[in-house]
Amino acid sequence: MDRNRVFRAIELTIGFLIILVSILGLMSTMYGMKYFRMMALDYAAVESVVIPVVQTGIAGLVASAVSLVVGTIPFIRKMSFGFIIRLPITIYRSLKKLRNWLLEKVEYLQSESAKWRTTFNILKSPYSLLRAMGLSPQMATSLLIGASTVGGGVVVNETILADKCFSCQTPGIYAAPLVSPIEWKDDYNTLRIDLSSTPVREITIKDVSLGTVFTGSALPSGQQNVVDIGGVPASSGFVATKLEVGHLIFEKSRCKKLELSNIQTHTLVIRGNASDGMSLAPSAGTSRMLAIGGGHHQADAMITSGGTYDRLWIQAPLSGINGKVDKLTLSNLYTKGGICKLSNINAGTVEILLNEIGDGTGFATKEFTIATSVTAVHMTIEDNVEVTIAEPATQ
């Protein structure tokens, strides 16, 4: 028995060595043939050197292949012919089982992921419903926490599951180009954007309610402006700043008063506004056409739609550094309780379109005013009418 094992070991060793030599022979022969074929030799050299080498190489390939077959005989000689025939099929079936197992695991994980996603959507739906009814994020959160305390249940708040962000209708202080607030508190419901030397490609704010137009809201203490857009005037130790805007659009909004002052623009369009008294007195100016760029380092768009805030405030608060935005769109701002003010702005084009302004005090009190400090090279002022308009009811 021991002798048979020794002979078997010797046999397998010899077979392994023959296989190794055969592989090396194949590699060296193929390399040699390729090398000689690449040599730039004349016909005599080809006839005397290359042709014999190629012929020898072919013989070497045949010899190596035969040796490789001979070397494998010790490993398979005890295997039946049927086993050798079935071996590829057996390997294929094993791979098939492995494939099916992996696909089952992947499908299971995908199914679990979908179930968890649905669960979180169900848990956060009360918050979304309250926000859709016009409640502020803080009020919706308070109601949900109160309901969970009384009912003894657990409510998952959407603001916990998702980051606070500009497009998520989260109030707070945003330092453009950051889209997450740098400051956020439960009792702070102002949407404020601080602009500086980093230009922003676009800021769009639309379909929002501001001021006291919804129940439970009030302007911050000491504030009269429900919408305040523009730079900051000079003061002790502070160098005045401007907002530089390529294209400013203020449209389809409702304001108690709308005031434009200290604005220098190339093109001014005042069209289709209705107000409870107006005084429009812009002056001729020399401002050039303006667009704001920034290449790779320009901030991307900041866009939000919907939401309830006590105030909208866009400013350039750093001394001597103007804020820059290429396109600023304020559309469908529904406000009450304060003034909509645009001032300290340098722009390429300013459009004031289809707004309703008034607090019901009559035409003698001018609710829509454009001061003489507003200048433009080209002006279009048309289809603006005075009608009796009162502030909207609190919702």
TISELUM-350797 format. One record per residue (C-alpha): residue number from 1; x, y, z. Coordinates in Angstrom, 2 decimals, padded with zeros to 5 digits, always signed. Each point is the difference from the previous one (the first is absolute). Layout:
N
{seq: NUM | u: X | v: Y | w: Z} $
...
//
This chain:
395
{seq: 1 | u: +000.00 | v: +000.00 | w: +000.00} $
{seq: 2 | u: +002.83 | v: +002.39 | w: +000.92} $
{seq: 3 | u: +001.89 | v: -000.92 | w: -003.16} $
{seq: 4 | u: -003.06 | v: +000.80 | w: -002.14} $
{seq: 5 | u: -000.30 | v: +003.37 | w: +001.69} $
{seq: 6 | u: +003.64 | v: +000.76 | w: -000.68} $
{seq: 7 | u: -000.33 | v: -000.97 | w: -003.64} $
{seq: 8 | u: -003.18 | v: +002.08 | w: -000.26} $
{seq: 9 | u: +001.76 | v: +003.02 | w: +001.48} $
{seq: 10 | u: +002.92 | v: -000.42 | w: -002.40} $
{seq: 11 | u: -002.40 | v: -000.37 | w: -002.88} $
{seq: 12 | u: -001.87 | v: +003.19 | w: +000.89} $
{seq: 13 | u: +003.24 | v: +001.90 | w: +000.51} $
{seq: 14 | u: +001.32 | v: -001.06 | w: -003.39} $
{seq: 15 | u: -003.34 | v: +000.95 | w: -001.58} $
{seq: 16 | u: +000.13 | v: +003.43 | w: +001.65} $
{seq: 17 | u: +003.57 | v: +000.58 | w: -001.19} $
{seq: 18 | u: -000.93 | v: -001.05 | w: -003.55} $
{seq: 19 | u: -002.93 | v: +002.44 | w: +000.01} $
{seq: 20 | u: +002.24 | v: +002.79 | w: +001.31} $
{seq: 21 | u: +002.67 | v: -000.67 | w: -002.64} $
{seq: 22 | u: -002.68 | v: -000.18 | w: -002.71} $
{seq: 23 | u: -001.42 | v: +003.39 | w: +000.98} $
{seq: 24 | u: +003.46 | v: +001.57 | w: +000.08} $
{seq: 25 | u: +000.75 | v: -001.61 | w: -003.37} $
{seq: 26 | u: -003.18 | v: +001.44 | w: -001.51} $
{seq: 27 | u: +000.74 | v: +003.47 | w: +001.32} $
{seq: 28 | u: +003.65 | v: +000.09 | w: -001.06} $
{seq: 29 | u: -000.75 | v: -001.44 | w: -003.43} $
{seq: 30 | u: -002.77 | v: +002.51 | w: -000.71} $
{seq: 31 | u: +002.17 | v: +002.88 | w: +001.21} $
{seq: 32 | u: +002.93 | v: -001.11 | w: -002.14} $
{seq: 33 | u: -002.14 | v: -000.31 | w: -003.10} $
{seq: 34 | u: -001.51 | v: +003.46 | w: +000.58} $
{seq: 35 | u: +003.45 | v: +001.52 | w: +000.59} $
{seq: 36 | u: +001.49 | v: -001.34 | w: -003.22} $
{seq: 37 | u: -003.03 | v: +001.06 | w: -002.02} $
{seq: 38 | u: +000.46 | v: +003.57 | w: +001.26} $
{seq: 39 | u: +003.65 | v: +000.18 | w: -001.05} $
{seq: 40 | u: +000.75 | v: +002.06 | w: -003.14} $
{seq: 41 | u: +002.09 | v: -002.56 | w: -001.93} $
{seq: 42 | u: +000.70 | v: -000.25 | w: -003.71} $
{seq: 43 | u: -001.17 | v: -002.97 | w: -002.04} $
{seq: 44 | u: +003.27 | v: -001.95 | w: +000.44} $
{seq: 45 | u: -000.18 | v: +000.34 | w: +003.74} $
{seq: 46 | u: -003.67 | v: -000.98 | w: -000.05} $
{seq: 47 | u: +000.80 | v: -003.08 | w: -002.06} $
{seq: 48 | u: +002.97 | v: -001.04 | w: +002.13} $
{seq: 49 | u: -001.18 | v: +000.99 | w: +003.49} $
{seq: 50 | u: -003.69 | v: +000.82 | w: +000.38} $
{seq: 51 | u: -001.52 | v: -002.86 | w: -001.98} $
{seq: 52 | u: +001.94 | v: -002.70 | w: +001.91} $
{seq: 53 | u: -000.85 | v: +001.69 | w: +003.31} $
{seq: 54 | u: -003.69 | v: +000.13 | w: -000.87} $
{seq: 55 | u: +000.03 | v: -003.63 | w: -001.08} $
{seq: 56 | u: +001.80 | v: -000.94 | w: +003.22} $
{seq: 57 | u: -002.52 | v: +002.08 | w: +001.92} $
{seq: 58 | u: -002.92 | v: -001.84 | w: -001.52} $
{seq: 59 | u: +001.63 | v: -003.28 | w: +000.97} $
{seq: 60 | u: +000.54 | v: +001.42 | w: +003.49} $
{seq: 61 | u: -003.66 | v: +000.96 | w: +000.27} $
{seq: 62 | u: -001.09 | v: -003.49 | w: -000.97} $
{seq: 63 | u: +002.46 | v: -001.56 | w: +002.44} $
{seq: 64 | u: -001.12 | v: +002.31 | w: +002.81} $
{seq: 65 | u: -003.67 | v: -000.76 | w: -000.66} $
{seq: 66 | u: +000.65 | v: -003.75 | w: +000.02} $
{seq: 67 | u: +001.98 | v: +000.35 | w: +003.24} $
{seq: 68 | u: -002.85 | v: +001.94 | w: +001.55} $
{seq: 69 | u: -002.44 | v: -002.78 | w: -000.81} $
{seq: 70 | u: +002.41 | v: -002.64 | w: +001.33} $
{seq: 71 | u: +000.50 | v: +002.00 | w: +003.18} $
{seq: 72 | u: -003.73 | v: +000.05 | w: +000.74} $
{seq: 73 | u: -000.41 | v: -003.77 | w: -000.36} $
{seq: 74 | u: +001.12 | v: -000.81 | w: +003.59} $
{seq: 75 | u: -002.65 | v: +002.35 | w: +001.33} $
{seq: 76 | u: -002.93 | v: -001.36 | w: -001.97} $
{seq: 77 | u: +000.87 | v: -003.63 | w: -000.65} $
{seq: 78 | u: -002.07 | v: -001.20 | w: +002.96} $
{seq: 79 | u: -002.98 | v: +002.09 | w: -001.11} $
{seq: 80 | u: -002.60 | v: -001.73 | w: -002.08} $
{seq: 81 | u: -000.70 | v: +001.19 | w: -003.53} $
{seq: 82 | u: -003.56 | v: +000.83 | w: +000.99} $
{seq: 83 | u: +001.21 | v: +002.14 | w: +002.89} $
{seq: 84 | u: +002.29 | v: +001.95 | w: -002.31} $
{seq: 85 | u: -002.88 | v: +000.61 | w: -002.43} $
{seq: 86 | u: -002.34 | v: +001.11 | w: +002.79} $
{seq: 87 | u: +002.57 | v: +002.27 | w: +001.68} $
{seq: 88 | u: -000.87 | v: +003.18 | w: -002.02} $
{seq: 89 | u: -003.71 | v: -000.57 | w: +000.62} $
{seq: 90 | u: +000.63 | v: -000.45 | w: +003.73} $
{seq: 91 | u: +002.01 | v: +003.23 | w: +000.14} $
{seq: 92 | u: -002.75 | v: +001.87 | w: -001.89} $
{seq: 93 | u: -002.68 | v: -001.24 | w: +002.41} $
{seq: 94 | u: +002.07 | v: +001.07 | w: +003.01} $
{seq: 95 | u: +000.48 | v: +003.47 | w: -001.48} $
{seq: 96 | u: -003.72 | v: +000.18 | w: -000.75} $
{seq: 97 | u: -000.86 | v: -000.78 | w: +003.64} $
{seq: 98 | u: +002.42 | v: +002.69 | w: +001.18} $
{seq: 99 | u: -001.52 | v: +002.51 | w: -002.42} $
{seq: 100 | u: -003.56 | v: -000.74 | w: +001.14} $
{seq: 101 | u: +001.03 | v: +000.33 | w: +003.65} $
{seq: 102 | u: +001.54 | v: +003.41 | w: -000.61} $
{seq: 103 | u: -003.07 | v: +001.22 | w: -001.94} $
{seq: 104 | u: -002.31 | v: -001.13 | w: +002.82} $
{seq: 105 | u: +002.02 | v: +002.03 | w: +002.52} $
{seq: 106 | u: +000.00 | v: +003.07 | w: -002.22} $
{seq: 107 | u: -003.79 | v: -000.21 | w: -000.56} $
{seq: 108 | u: -000.54 | v: -000.43 | w: +003.75} $
{seq: 109 | u: +002.06 | v: +003.09 | w: +000.81} $
{seq: 110 | u: -001.83 | v: +002.06 | w: -002.63} $
{seq: 111 | u: -003.35 | v: -001.10 | w: +001.41} $
{seq: 112 | u: +001.02 | v: +000.93 | w: +003.55} $
{seq: 113 | u: +001.25 | v: +003.39 | w: -001.17} $
{seq: 114 | u: -003.34 | v: +000.75 | w: -001.68} $
{seq: 115 | u: -001.90 | v: -001.04 | w: +003.14} $
{seq: 116 | u: +002.07 | v: +002.28 | w: +002.24} $
{seq: 117 | u: -000.41 | v: +002.90 | w: -002.44} $
{seq: 118 | u: -003.78 | v: -000.45 | w: +000.06} $
{seq: 119 | u: +000.04 | v: -000.19 | w: +003.81} $
{seq: 120 | u: +001.86 | v: +003.30 | w: +000.33} $
{seq: 121 | u: -002.35 | v: +001.67 | w: -002.50} $
{seq: 122 | u: -002.98 | v: -001.12 | w: +002.11} $
{seq: 123 | u: +001.62 | v: +001.22 | w: +003.20} $
{seq: 124 | u: +000.78 | v: +003.43 | w: -001.40} $
{seq: 125 | u: -003.38 | v: +000.50 | w: -001.73} $
{seq: 126 | u: -001.66 | v: +001.85 | w: +002.96} $
{seq: 127 | u: +002.71 | v: +002.66 | w: -000.17} $
{seq: 128 | u: -000.36 | v: +000.37 | w: -003.78} $
{seq: 129 | u: -003.78 | v: +000.35 | w: +000.35} $
{seq: 130 | u: +000.32 | v: +002.75 | w: +002.61} $
{seq: 131 | u: +002.56 | v: +001.86 | w: -002.16} $
{seq: 132 | u: -002.36 | v: -000.26 | w: -002.99} $
{seq: 133 | u: -002.73 | v: +001.61 | w: +002.16} $
{seq: 134 | u: +002.21 | v: +003.07 | w: +000.37} $
{seq: 135 | u: +001.53 | v: -000.56 | w: +003.45} $
{seq: 136 | u: +003.58 | v: +001.05 | w: +000.58} $
{seq: 137 | u: +002.61 | v: -002.70 | w: +000.66} $
{seq: 138 | u: +000.16 | v: +000.98 | w: +003.67} $
{seq: 139 | u: -003.79 | v: -000.09 | w: +000.48} $
{seq: 140 | u: -000.31 | v: -003.33 | w: -001.82} $
{seq: 141 | u: +002.77 | v: -001.45 | w: +002.15} $
{seq: 142 | u: -001.65 | v: +001.26 | w: +003.19} $
{seq: 143 | u: -003.37 | v: -001.51 | w: -000.93} $
{seq: 144 | u: +001.55 | v: -003.35 | w: -000.81} $
{seq: 145 | u: +001.97 | v: -000.11 | w: +003.23} $
{seq: 146 | u: -003.10 | v: +000.99 | w: +001.96} $
{seq: 147 | u: -002.11 | v: -002.64 | w: -001.70} $
{seq: 148 | u: +002.60 | v: -002.67 | w: +000.63} $
{seq: 149 | u: +000.18 | v: +000.95 | w: +003.68} $
{seq: 150 | u: -003.78 | v: -000.08 | w: +000.52} $
{seq: 151 | u: -000.50 | v: -003.19 | w: -001.97} $
{seq: 152 | u: +002.98 | v: -001.75 | w: +001.50} $
{seq: 153 | u: +001.28 | v: -000.77 | w: -003.50} $
{seq: 154 | u: +003.17 | v: +000.79 | w: -001.83} $
{seq: 155 | u: -000.02 | v: +002.37 | w: -002.96} $
{seq: 156 | u: +002.94 | v: +000.16 | w: -002.34} $
{seq: 157 | u: +000.59 | v: +003.56 | w: -001.12} $
{seq: 158 | u: +001.02 | v: +000.54 | w: -003.59} $
{seq: 159 | u: +002.44 | v: +002.70 | w: +001.07} $
{seq: 160 | u: +001.90 | v: -002.66 | w: +001.94} $
{seq: 161 | u: +000.12 | v: -002.37 | w: -002.93} $
{seq: 162 | u: +001.13 | v: +002.65 | w: -002.49} $
{seq: 163 | u: +002.62 | v: +002.73 | w: +000.14} $
{seq: 164 | u: -001.12 | v: +003.60 | w: +000.28} $
{seq: 165 | u: +000.52 | v: +001.71 | w: -003.32} $
{seq: 166 | u: -001.02 | v: +002.99 | w: -002.13} $
{seq: 167 | u: -002.22 | v: -002.04 | w: -002.33} $
{seq: 168 | u: -001.60 | v: -001.78 | w: +003.00} $
{seq: 169 | u: -001.78 | v: +003.24 | w: +001.04} $
{seq: 170 | u: +002.15 | v: +000.25 | w: +003.12} $
{seq: 171 | u: +000.25 | v: +003.51 | w: +001.48} $
{seq: 172 | u: +003.37 | v: +001.18 | w: +001.22} $
{seq: 173 | u: +003.08 | v: +001.93 | w: -001.00} $
{seq: 174 | u: +001.62 | v: -001.18 | w: -003.24} $
{seq: 175 | u: +003.50 | v: +001.10 | w: -000.98} $
{seq: 176 | u: -000.06 | v: -000.45 | w: -003.77} $
{seq: 177 | u: +001.12 | v: -002.21 | w: -001.63} $
{seq: 178 | u: -000.76 | v: -002.36 | w: +002.93} $
{seq: 179 | u: -003.45 | v: -001.58 | w: -000.36} $
{seq: 180 | u: -000.18 | v: -001.03 | w: +003.67} $
{seq: 181 | u: -000.66 | v: +002.67 | w: +002.63} $
{seq: 182 | u: +002.98 | v: +001.15 | w: +002.02} $
{seq: 183 | u: -002.42 | v: +000.95 | w: +002.76} $
{seq: 184 | u: -003.39 | v: -001.49 | w: +000.82} $
{seq: 185 | u: -002.13 | v: +000.34 | w: +003.11} $
{seq: 186 | u: -003.53 | v: -001.02 | w: +000.91} $
{seq: 187 | u: -001.07 | v: +003.61 | w: +000.55} $
{seq: 188 | u: +001.65 | v: +001.33 | w: -003.20} $
{seq: 189 | u: -002.33 | v: -000.10 | w: -002.99} $
{seq: 190 | u: +001.74 | v: +002.47 | w: -002.33} $
{seq: 191 | u: +001.37 | v: -001.13 | w: -003.36} $
{seq: 192 | u: +003.27 | v: +001.93 | w: -000.20} $
{seq: 193 | u: +002.73 | v: -000.21 | w: -002.65} $
{seq: 194 | u: +003.38 | v: +001.66 | w: +000.52} $
{seq: 195 | u: +001.89 | v: +000.65 | w: -003.24} $
{seq: 196 | u: +003.67 | v: +000.89 | w: -000.32} $
{seq: 197 | u: +002.83 | v: -000.30 | w: -002.52} $
{seq: 198 | u: -001.03 | v: -003.48 | w: -001.23} $
{seq: 199 | u: -002.42 | v: +000.57 | w: -002.91} $
{seq: 200 | u: -003.18 | v: -002.08 | w: -000.15} $
{seq: 201 | u: -001.36 | v: -001.13 | w: -003.35} $
{seq: 202 | u: -003.67 | v: +000.23 | w: +000.99} $
{seq: 203 | u: -002.23 | v: +000.59 | w: +003.00} $
{seq: 204 | u: -003.69 | v: -000.81 | w: -000.42} $
{seq: 205 | u: -002.58 | v: +000.36 | w: +002.78} $
{seq: 206 | u: -003.62 | v: -000.56 | w: -000.94} $
{seq: 207 | u: -003.41 | v: -000.95 | w: +001.39} $
{seq: 208 | u: +000.72 | v: +001.02 | w: +003.60} $
{seq: 209 | u: -002.12 | v: +001.69 | w: +002.68} $
{seq: 210 | u: +001.65 | v: +002.73 | w: +002.08} $
{seq: 211 | u: -000.67 | v: +002.26 | w: +002.96} $
{seq: 212 | u: -003.34 | v: -000.16 | w: +001.76} $
{seq: 213 | u: -001.88 | v: -001.54 | w: -002.90} $
{seq: 214 | u: -000.29 | v: -003.32 | w: +001.84} $
{seq: 215 | u: -001.23 | v: -000.70 | w: +003.52} $
{seq: 216 | u: +002.54 | v: +000.10 | w: +002.83} $
{seq: 217 | u: +002.61 | v: +002.05 | w: -001.83} $
{seq: 218 | u: +001.38 | v: +003.46 | w: +000.72} $
{seq: 219 | u: +002.85 | v: +002.13 | w: -001.26} $
{seq: 220 | u: +003.17 | v: -000.18 | w: +002.11} $
{seq: 221 | u: +000.23 | v: +002.69 | w: +002.64} $
{seq: 222 | u: +000.98 | v: +003.40 | w: -001.41} $
{seq: 223 | u: -000.40 | v: -001.02 | w: -003.66} $
{seq: 224 | u: -002.29 | v: +001.73 | w: -002.50} $
{seq: 225 | u: +001.09 | v: -001.72 | w: -003.22} $
{seq: 226 | u: -001.58 | v: -003.35 | w: -000.78} $
{seq: 227 | u: +002.16 | v: -000.20 | w: -003.15} $
{seq: 228 | u: +003.41 | v: +001.69 | w: +000.15} $
{seq: 229 | u: +002.24 | v: -000.37 | w: -003.06} $
{seq: 230 | u: +003.22 | v: +001.95 | w: -000.47} $
{seq: 231 | u: +003.36 | v: +001.15 | w: +001.29} $
{seq: 232 | u: +000.73 | v: +001.65 | w: +003.32} $
{seq: 233 | u: +000.43 | v: +003.81 | w: +000.35} $
{seq: 234 | u: +003.19 | v: +001.44 | w: +001.44} $
{seq: 235 | u: +000.27 | v: +000.48 | w: +003.74} $
{seq: 236 | u: +002.72 | v: +000.56 | w: +002.57} $
{seq: 237 | u: +002.79 | v: -002.44 | w: -000.82} $
{seq: 238 | u: -002.00 | v: -001.60 | w: -002.83} $
{seq: 239 | u: +000.60 | v: +000.61 | w: -003.71} $
{seq: 240 | u: -003.25 | v: -000.01 | w: -002.00} $
{seq: 241 | u: -000.79 | v: -003.08 | w: -002.09} $
{seq: 242 | u: -002.21 | v: -000.68 | w: -003.01} $
{seq: 243 | u: -001.66 | v: -003.03 | w: -001.52} $
{seq: 244 | u: +001.30 | v: -000.51 | w: -003.52} $
{seq: 245 | u: -002.69 | v: -001.79 | w: -002.02} $
{seq: 246 | u: +000.04 | v: -000.89 | w: -003.67} $
{seq: 247 | u: -003.78 | v: -000.39 | w: -000.26} $
{seq: 248 | u: -002.44 | v: +000.73 | w: +002.82} $
{seq: 249 | u: -003.65 | v: -001.07 | w: -000.33} $
{seq: 250 | u: -002.62 | v: +000.94 | w: +002.62} $
{seq: 251 | u: -003.37 | v: -001.28 | w: -001.19} $
{seq: 252 | u: -003.51 | v: -001.21 | w: +000.82} $
{seq: 253 | u: +000.35 | v: +000.96 | w: +003.65} $
{seq: 254 | u: -002.29 | v: +001.60 | w: +002.58} $
{seq: 255 | u: +001.44 | v: +002.78 | w: +002.16} $
{seq: 256 | u: -001.32 | v: +002.57 | w: +002.47} $
{seq: 257 | u: +002.56 | v: +002.44 | w: -001.46} $
{seq: 258 | u: +002.63 | v: -000.42 | w: -002.71} $
{seq: 259 | u: +002.92 | v: +002.42 | w: +000.14} $
{seq: 260 | u: +002.93 | v: +000.25 | w: -002.44} $
{seq: 261 | u: +002.89 | v: +002.35 | w: +000.81} $
{seq: 262 | u: +003.71 | v: +000.44 | w: -000.74} $
{seq: 263 | u: +000.00 | v: -002.44 | w: -002.93} $
{seq: 264 | u: +002.23 | v: +000.49 | w: -003.04} $
{seq: 265 | u: -000.90 | v: -002.16 | w: -002.98} $
{seq: 266 | u: +000.44 | v: -000.04 | w: -003.75} $
{seq: 267 | u: -003.57 | v: -001.12 | w: -000.78} $
{seq: 268 | u: -003.06 | v: +000.64 | w: +002.15} $
{seq: 269 | u: -003.39 | v: -001.57 | w: -000.76} $
{seq: 270 | u: -003.05 | v: +000.91 | w: +002.11} $
{seq: 271 | u: -003.02 | v: -001.73 | w: -001.51} $
{seq: 272 | u: -003.47 | v: -001.15 | w: +000.95} $
{seq: 273 | u: +000.04 | v: +000.96 | w: +003.68} $
{seq: 274 | u: -003.14 | v: +000.94 | w: +001.93} $
{seq: 275 | u: +000.28 | v: +002.12 | w: +003.12} $
{seq: 276 | u: -002.02 | v: +001.97 | w: +002.51} $
{seq: 277 | u: +001.86 | v: +003.19 | w: -001.00} $
{seq: 278 | u: +003.34 | v: +000.26 | w: -001.81} $
{seq: 279 | u: +002.85 | v: +002.45 | w: -000.53} $
{seq: 280 | u: +002.48 | v: -001.09 | w: -002.69} $
{seq: 281 | u: +002.89 | v: +002.43 | w: -000.50} $
{seq: 282 | u: +003.14 | v: -001.76 | w: -001.27} $
{seq: 283 | u: +002.78 | v: +002.10 | w: -001.51} $
{seq: 284 | u: +002.20 | v: -000.34 | w: -003.07} $
{seq: 285 | u: +003.28 | v: -001.79 | w: +000.68} $
{seq: 286 | u: +003.20 | v: -001.25 | w: -001.61} $
{seq: 287 | u: +000.30 | v: -003.55 | w: +001.34} $
{seq: 288 | u: +001.44 | v: -002.60 | w: -002.35} $
{seq: 289 | u: -001.47 | v: -003.37 | w: -000.85} $
{seq: 290 | u: +000.97 | v: -002.49 | w: +002.69} $
{seq: 291 | u: +000.35 | v: -003.76 | w: +000.39} $
{seq: 292 | u: +001.59 | v: -001.86 | w: +002.90} $
{seq: 293 | u: +002.40 | v: -002.87 | w: -000.70} $
{seq: 294 | u: +002.48 | v: -001.98 | w: +002.00} $
{seq: 295 | u: +001.07 | v: -002.98 | w: -002.02} $
{seq: 296 | u: +000.76 | v: -003.20 | w: +001.87} $
{seq: 297 | u: -000.14 | v: +001.72 | w: +003.39} $
{seq: 298 | u: -003.44 | v: +001.55 | w: -000.52} $
{seq: 299 | u: -002.60 | v: -001.38 | w: +002.38} $
{seq: 300 | u: -002.81 | v: -002.11 | w: -001.41} $
{seq: 301 | u: -003.68 | v: +000.94 | w: +000.08} $
{seq: 302 | u: -001.86 | v: +000.50 | w: +003.28} $
{seq: 303 | u: -003.67 | v: -000.79 | w: -000.65} $
{seq: 304 | u: -002.90 | v: -000.44 | w: +002.39} $
{seq: 305 | u: -003.74 | v: -000.22 | w: -000.54} $
{seq: 306 | u: -002.66 | v: +000.20 | w: +002.68} $
{seq: 307 | u: +000.35 | v: +000.70 | w: +003.70} $
{seq: 308 | u: -001.13 | v: +002.44 | w: +002.67} $
{seq: 309 | u: +002.39 | v: +002.52 | w: +001.53} $
{seq: 310 | u: -000.32 | v: +003.16 | w: +002.06} $
{seq: 311 | u: +002.48 | v: +001.82 | w: -002.24} $
{seq: 312 | u: +002.13 | v: -000.27 | w: -003.17} $
{seq: 313 | u: +003.37 | v: +001.71 | w: +000.24} $
{seq: 314 | u: +002.78 | v: +000.00 | w: -002.62} $
{seq: 315 | u: +003.00 | v: +002.20 | w: +000.75} $
{seq: 316 | u: +003.77 | v: +000.55 | w: -000.36} $
{seq: 317 | u: +001.03 | v: +000.29 | w: +003.67} $
{seq: 318 | u: +003.82 | v: +000.09 | w: -000.32} $
{seq: 319 | u: +001.49 | v: +003.48 | w: +000.03} $
{seq: 320 | u: +001.05 | v: +001.15 | w: -003.46} $
{seq: 321 | u: -000.81 | v: -003.34 | w: -001.71} $
{seq: 322 | u: -002.89 | v: -000.01 | w: -002.47} $
{seq: 323 | u: -002.24 | v: -003.02 | w: -000.32} $
{seq: 324 | u: -000.26 | v: -001.47 | w: -003.50} $
{seq: 325 | u: -002.72 | v: -002.05 | w: -001.68} $
{seq: 326 | u: -000.59 | v: -000.35 | w: -003.73} $
{seq: 327 | u: -003.77 | v: -000.58 | w: +000.15} $
{seq: 328 | u: -002.24 | v: +000.77 | w: +002.96} $
{seq: 329 | u: -003.65 | v: -001.01 | w: -000.36} $
{seq: 330 | u: -002.62 | v: +000.77 | w: +002.66} $
{seq: 331 | u: -003.39 | v: -001.27 | w: -001.12} $
{seq: 332 | u: -003.38 | v: -000.39 | w: +001.69} $
{seq: 333 | u: +001.01 | v: +001.38 | w: +003.38} $
{seq: 334 | u: -003.23 | v: +000.28 | w: +002.02} $
{seq: 335 | u: +000.69 | v: +002.51 | w: +002.78} $
{seq: 336 | u: -001.75 | v: +001.96 | w: +002.71} $
{seq: 337 | u: +000.98 | v: +002.28 | w: +002.85} $
{seq: 338 | u: +003.15 | v: +001.58 | w: -001.44} $
{seq: 339 | u: +001.72 | v: +001.76 | w: -002.91} $
{seq: 340 | u: +001.55 | v: -001.65 | w: -003.06} $
{seq: 341 | u: +003.22 | v: +001.96 | w: -000.47} $
{seq: 342 | u: +002.63 | v: -000.15 | w: -002.77} $
{seq: 343 | u: +002.97 | v: +002.32 | w: +000.42} $
{seq: 344 | u: +003.76 | v: +000.40 | w: -000.40} $
{seq: 345 | u: +000.18 | v: -002.10 | w: -003.15} $
{seq: 346 | u: +002.11 | v: +000.17 | w: -003.17} $
{seq: 347 | u: -001.64 | v: -002.01 | w: -002.78} $
{seq: 348 | u: -000.01 | v: -000.71 | w: -003.69} $
{seq: 349 | u: -003.79 | v: -000.39 | w: -000.24} $
{seq: 350 | u: -002.72 | v: +000.57 | w: +002.59} $
{seq: 351 | u: -003.56 | v: -001.16 | w: -000.69} $
{seq: 352 | u: -002.95 | v: +000.77 | w: +002.30} $
{seq: 353 | u: -002.94 | v: -001.90 | w: -001.47} $
{seq: 354 | u: -003.65 | v: -000.72 | w: +000.80} $
{seq: 355 | u: +000.09 | v: +000.76 | w: +003.72} $
{seq: 356 | u: -002.85 | v: +001.12 | w: +002.26} $
{seq: 357 | u: +000.88 | v: +002.66 | w: +002.58} $
{seq: 358 | u: -002.20 | v: +001.69 | w: +002.58} $
{seq: 359 | u: -001.30 | v: +000.19 | w: +003.55} $
{seq: 360 | u: -003.39 | v: +001.56 | w: -000.72} $
{seq: 361 | u: +000.86 | v: +003.57 | w: +001.05} $
{seq: 362 | u: -000.96 | v: +001.61 | w: -003.33} $
{seq: 363 | u: +001.78 | v: +001.50 | w: -002.98} $
{seq: 364 | u: +001.29 | v: +003.01 | w: +001.91} $
{seq: 365 | u: +002.44 | v: -002.22 | w: +001.86} $
{seq: 366 | u: +002.52 | v: -001.35 | w: -002.46} $
{seq: 367 | u: +000.56 | v: -003.67 | w: +000.70} $
{seq: 368 | u: +002.09 | v: -000.72 | w: -003.13} $
{seq: 369 | u: +002.96 | v: +002.36 | w: -000.23} $
{seq: 370 | u: +003.08 | v: +000.25 | w: -002.20} $
{seq: 371 | u: +002.35 | v: +002.70 | w: +001.25} $
{seq: 372 | u: +002.08 | v: +002.33 | w: -002.19} $
{seq: 373 | u: +003.08 | v: -001.85 | w: +001.27} $
{seq: 374 | u: -001.05 | v: -002.86 | w: -002.30} $
{seq: 375 | u: +001.75 | v: +000.59 | w: -003.34} $
{seq: 376 | u: -000.03 | v: -001.80 | w: -003.34} $
{seq: 377 | u: +001.21 | v: +000.42 | w: -003.56} $
{seq: 378 | u: -003.08 | v: -001.64 | w: -001.51} $
{seq: 379 | u: -003.40 | v: +000.16 | w: +001.70} $
{seq: 380 | u: -003.31 | v: -001.66 | w: -000.78} $
{seq: 381 | u: -002.85 | v: +001.09 | w: +002.26} $
{seq: 382 | u: -003.40 | v: -001.14 | w: -001.24} $
{seq: 383 | u: -003.40 | v: -001.41 | w: +000.98} $
{seq: 384 | u: +000.35 | v: +000.88 | w: +003.69} $
{seq: 385 | u: -003.32 | v: +000.96 | w: +001.59} $
{seq: 386 | u: -001.34 | v: +001.33 | w: +003.27} $
{seq: 387 | u: -002.79 | v: -002.06 | w: +001.53} $
{seq: 388 | u: -001.31 | v: -000.44 | w: +003.50} $
{seq: 389 | u: +001.96 | v: -002.82 | w: +001.58} $
{seq: 390 | u: +000.06 | v: -001.01 | w: +003.65} $
{seq: 391 | u: +002.34 | v: -002.42 | w: +001.73} $
{seq: 392 | u: -000.96 | v: -003.67 | w: -000.30} $
{seq: 393 | u: -001.75 | v: -001.81 | w: +002.80} $
{seq: 394 | u: +002.05 | v: -002.08 | w: +002.42} $
{seq: 395 | u: -000.06 | v: -003.63 | w: -001.01} $
//
